[in-house]
Amino acid sequence: MAHAPERLPVTLDNVSYFVETQGYARTTVPVLREQRDTSDEPGEQRLNTQMWVRSQTDWSYGSGQEYFDNADSDRRRFYQSTGIDVWTKGQASLLPIMEDKSGAETFTNVIMKVFVKDGTDYMYVASGSNLYWSTDFADETPTWTQMGDPASGTADTIADIASDGTNVYISYGTRYATSIAVGAAASTEPANFTNKNVTLFRVVGGRLIEMHGDEIQELDDSGTLITNSLSFTLPLNGTWVDACSGPRGIYAACNTDDVGSIYFISTNEDGLLNQPAQVADLPRGERINAIESYGGVLVLATSHGFRLASMQENGSLLYGPAIVDHGSIYSIAADDRFVWLGAAGGETYRADISKFNETLVPAYAKDVVSTGAGAGNVTWLARADSKTYFVDAVNGVYGEAASGNKVESGTLTIGGIRWNSQFEKVLRQIEIRSSPTLALASGTAYNESTRTYDDADLIYNGLLSPVSGTIKVTVTTGTGVDLSEVTLVDRVPTTLDYALSDKFDLTFTLERDIANPTVGPVLESWQIAAFPSPTRIDEIVLPLILKKRVASSRGSGAAIQQDPKALYDTLRTIMADRSVVTYQEGNHSEQVIIDQIQFSPEQLSADADWWEGTCIVRLLTVP
């Protein structure tokens, strides 16, 4: 029957009922669940109105993690960074700024490598057909020594250089190949090789390997082919691109029809090199740009990113997935526990091959970046004296600033924080911990302190104004809205703009000190607090009178006929089917489900058909 509030006060699924008002109740369902929860963190299994916390104290397992607190997330990772050094456990700080190392020279078409002779680092730079070296390349303005042209013939554009620590081997494409002593005087002319058809030189395992097109050979230090040793031509017109020494032999890389391949070259009982055996093919369309064996793995720089491969006892390879966050990788350098990778746009990445997030997937993050305008591909990389140097193909040779200056600012973006739930939260507070602020020495003489010393010229290292730079944070909601940037102070909780979202991304900005650009802030930890704001529902308890005859609630109180059994069956069917129905009381209506029914009989009906009594119906509103 249609709802008639002047007769019966409520209607459920278009059926009107008489209510025992003294038992009626409407209550907002509490968010807190009563059952015991033994999980480590709050989430959908433990909803309450207290503030929820997320925090992080380490970033040394690298970037590439989109969500910070999924069940399978690693709390030592983050999403992405620029200009941030994350490789000291429990610290995030600014990376050094890079500067042009060309000095008075103008370098173009650059090849750059660092060779060591008698404990001294020599940086060699090939620029067009000219070759330069420097030992003070770490300085702000290095001094470069230009080598002479080959002893005979006209120098062509240099295609490659290599060194065995005594000599530097120079390839002028297919026209000339020469050698010259490391650190030779400017007037010295490189000596011509008898074998001149060389494109690439590599010194691997103490052997001089030359490659040109599809051919690979072993030469002696005069450029003569070693008889009965390596001399091999690729099938199908492939092209050799790189070679390196492995623990049990030499690995050489080539590309054939847009597919990168790796060959293994072993040694025979006479100490000569056997012919190459193919041990790996990359997926079609993925080319190899460079390879490097380091720390027990083979690093592959490819057109799809970089891969690591484990080297087996027989020389075969098992390579891991391509890490493609940054597109093509062009160059590799290794030092300590790290591998540096040269990418596009003057960017480098660093991978820690002592820490793995998955099988053959190391911790990695963006590292130092070129400061040149319109930066190009990082085509060559080197490490010397714990500093990074590289070639920006557009702007030349770059290295860490001699001044020790940090980048002006860097950003660290944490992956989406969701508290293990999809419903909305209100983010209210953030707090950080940073290292003790740095300090400058004062000019206070010892005899101006509380003690008297014999030498009044000694200086007392008192504290002046601390210098550390600034840490700021920007919060981005799940809909991509950036809240106002907030400057943070060590150990001081900061209230954020009111924000309601299912997830939040944090981007920390570290800015170096204005007065002293060699120092910057060190972020040690962060902590945010929010409280849940799920959609709330009401519980409605309806004591429905189910009798053969009930009196209307208004007017003359005329009797209304009912069928208690049929009404009870209807209510139970709605409950069993979990049907969403319309509930109306007075002029107010809403969607509900029937969660529970409890019938309390008072008497058997006069016709003995079924019980009469009160049916308590528990409704839950549907958002």
C-alpha positions, 0 to 999 in steps of 0.5 A: 500500500502507498505510504500514508503517514497520517495512518502508519508512520513508516514505509519499507519497499512500498509497504507501510508499517506501524512502529513501536516508537519507544523502541525506535532508534537511529544511530551512526555506525561507529568506525571502530570495529570491535574485533581484535586487530594484530596487524602492524599498521592501521588500515581497513581492518582497523578503522578508528577516529584517532590520527593515523601515522606514516613515516620513513627513515631510509631511502637507500633502496632507491626509486621507482616505487609508485605507492609507499604503503601497499602491502608489498611496498618497501618502506626504504624506497620512494617514487622519484628524485632529482638532485638528491643523494639517497645512498647513505642509510637514513639520510637524504641530502643534496648532490654536488653540482656539475661544472664544465671542465673544458677550461680554455678548450672547446671540445666537440664530438667528445670521447672521454676516458680516465686512465691510471698510470703510476697512481696518477689519474689522466683524463683523455678527451678526444675532440674531433681529430684532436687528443688532449689529456689533463691530470688536474681535471678536477679543478674548476679550470683544468689545464689540457695538453694537446697531443700531436697528429699521427706520425704520418698521414692526415688525422681523421675524427677519432673513433675511440681511445683505450689504454693499458696503463702504459700506452694510449691506443687511438683509432681514427676510424678505418684510416689510422690506428696509433699508440702513444705513451700515457702522459706524453709531451705535447710534441710527441707524435702517436706511432702508427700501427701496422694494422690500421683498420680499427673502429673500437679499442678495448683493453680487457683482461690485459689484452688489446681487443680491436673491433671494426664493423663485424670483425673482432681481433686480438692485437699486440701493443704494436697493433699486429694481429696475434696469430692463432688467437681471436679473429672472428667475423659476425654472421648476418652483418652484425656490428660490434659495440663493446667488450669487457672482461668477466671472471672467466673470460671476455664478453663482447656485445654486438647488434644485428638487425636491431637485436642486441647479442652477447658473445663469450670468449674463453681462453684455451690451454695455450693462453690464446683466445678462442672464437666467440660463442653467443650466450644471450640475445635481447628481445627484438628491438632492444639494442646494446650501447655498452656493457661492463662487468662489475661486482659479479654481474654484467651490466647492459646499457641498452636502447630500453634502459639497463639490465643486469645479468648473472654470469654463469661458470660456463660463461652463459648469462641469465639477464634480468628485466629491463629497467626503463624509467629513463629510456635509453642508457648510453654509457656505464661507469663503476666505482665502490658498490655502485654503477653509474649510467648515462641517460638522455638530457644530461642525466645520470642514474646510479644503481647500488649492486649490493642491494636488490629489490627483485631478482637482478633489479638493483636499487637505483635513483637519478644522480648528477645532472649536466648544467649545460643548456639543452643538455644531450645524451651522456655518451661517456662516463668515468669515476676518479677520486670518488667523483663523477665525470661525463660527456654531455654530447651537446655541451662537452665534458662535465664533472663535479664542481671543484668548489664542492658546491651542492645543487641549488635544490633537489626534490624527493617524491614519495610514492602515494600514501593510502594507509592500506585503504581506498576511502578518504582521509584528512591529512593534518600534520607533518614533522621531519627530523634533520641532522644537527645544523652545521656551524661556522667557526668564530673569530674569538681568540682564546684569551677572550674565553673563560680561560687564559692561554699563552698564545692569544693568537689561537682561535676558539671555535665558537658557534655562529649562525647555523647554516643548513639550508631549507626543507620544504614539502608539497602535498599532492592529493589523489586528484592531482591538486598541489597544496600550498608549499610548506617550509619545515623546521626540525622536530616542529609539527606543522599543520597542513592545509585541510585536504580530503583525499584517498591518497597523498604524495609528498614532494620534499624540496631541499635547498642549499644554504644561501650563504654557503653553497657547499652545504645543505640540509640533511633529511633524516626522517619524515612523519605525517598524520591523518585521520580517516574520513570514510562514508558514514552510515546509519543504523535504524532499529525499527520495532514493527508491529505485526498483528492482524489488526493495528490502529492507525497513528492519527485521526480516528485510529481506525483499524487496519488489516495486516497479514503478519506471516506474509509481511515477515516473509517479505522482510526476510526475503529482502534481507536474504537477497541483500536488496536495496530498498526505499525506506520512508519515515514522514517526508524523509526517504533513503536507500537501505538494506535489511541487515537483521530481523528479530521477531518476538511473538506475543500471541497466536492470532485469533484464527491460529494462522501465525504469530502476532507480535513485534518484529525488530528490523535493523536497517543500514543506510546505503551511501 
